[in-house]
Amino acid sequence: MDAIEKVRHTLIELDIENIQQTVREALDAGTPPLDIALKGLGEGMKEIGELFQAEEYYLADLVLAGETMKEGMAVLEPLISGEATSRKGPVIIFTVKGDIHDIGKNLVGTMLSAAGFKVIDLGVDVPESKVVDTVKQSGASLIAMSVLITPMIGSVGEVVDSIREAGLRDKVKIAIGGACTTQELVDRFGLDALGRDAVDAVRIFEEWNDS
């Protein structure tokens, strides 16, 4: 088992106690930090996402996987920031106003970081005005919006309306994800994509970044 494969295996096994040591061993073996992030941690999270879709892993496993990946990325991020002169993005991520759930958002943010994106995480319960201000200040053209509870679906429309009123709608692409999201919701509010999970989110933003 080579160094990258060992990192991937440690993540898939949800071995949070040993992930940093395994990442450091890969670095000591001369593996580039970005390769460890993308081919080790990133590919490991993709496989975990597939295991979740196959109902072999559960929500608690996804949460632990996210925490394990964060531990590994904590070793790599200082090195990657110096290595990757042209990171992708940025992507603005947040959970909409009135919703304080962050598990899915955090997983998406971690996976986007591992894939080389600069992530601007606004947190949870984010008002539409903060989203608009961040788009203006950062120049970001990619947005990932999370909503998990049905009563807060209206907040999605408020964000889109505010972006449109600011004259920015044709300058950004917006993906949405979360337990209560559907294609019908995407169509209703004129969004650009629906991310079924963190793996799907990375695919969407990779495609947008390359277009």
Buried (B, 14 or more C-beta within 10 A) or exposed (E): EEBBBBBBBBBBEBBBEBBBEBBBBBBEEEBBBBBBBBBBBBBBBBBBBEBBEEEEBEEEBBBBBBBBBBBBBEBBBEBBEEEBEEBBBBBBBBBBBBBEBBBBBBBBBBBBBBBBBBBBBBEBBBBBEBBBBBBEEBEBBBBBBBBBBEEBBEBBBBBBBBBEEBEBBEEBBBBBBBEBBEEEBBEEBEBBBBBEBBBBBBBBBBEBBEE
